[in-house]
Amino acid sequence: MERDRLANQDQRDGLPSPVEAVIWDLDDTLVVERPAAEAAMAATCRNATTVLGVDTNQLEQDVFDEAKSQWSALPTIDFARRVGIASWEALWATFEGPGQELSDLRAVRLSHRQAVWRKAIERQTTVDHHTVEELSERFVAERFNRMEAYPDAEPVISQLQPEVPMAIVTNGAPDTQRTKLSLTGLDRFGLPTVVAGEIGIGKPSPEPFLQALGQLGVAPERAVFVGDSLTRDITPALNLGMAALLIARHPHDTNSIILPGGRCNVITSLHAVQQYLSPGMD
Ligand SMILES: [Mg+2]
């Protein structure tokens, strides 16, 4: 039996057999994140071009630059880094949730996002407060219009749910991450979800991984983590003794990947997760 078990493990590139839990990253693993933010930014800046005559591409770059530098200058930056709230997410986050840090962010969220837009626009032209307000709110609306799961996320979760316990571990603010789950419909699966902004610490720290494993009652050695980041998902999961699958959706992504070794592999579609978990489908 032991020999069969080990042979089975070999076939699966070192993944546990049987796999007793799958834990998912959210952003750019299950839901479209960075491309959605960029598309929302492009749409908002096209509108700014119509209203103000500014260069669209330049404004897109300038807003991302201003968002990054002003986000880093806020007194809350240590918390934001600890829980992994990206600077562009702060342009639509409400920061609802527990704790003093989120409360501090709620207090400055509107002035922050408006200051980002004003400074970015002022690199090209003058602008009044009303237009700044309108554009910063337009970005929020454009981002909400792009809440999209990757096409393989729902069918794969749906097929795996009867077979294997699953959870989600995600960095970010509670409201943005919970909104992505609800507006993409992925919340219907009711998966335990650990949001870094709710527990005060994010990946790559081990805590959020351990919380998810604890909620599922599964040892790290019996679980697989699926994510798109080597540094925030794959390496910390391996360090905990989990197996890991790196999702790289574009062929050019896979060329430059150097896996840290051990029990991990690269997949280009979430459908491949099923193949790793189902005997006879390798
Ligand atoms: Mg991710």
Boltz pocket constraint, residues with backbone or C-beta under 6 A from the ligand:
constraints:
  - pocket:
      binder: B
      contacts: [[A, 25], [A, 26], [A, 27], [A, 28], [A, 29], [A, 227], [A, 228], [A, 229]]
      max_distance: 6.0
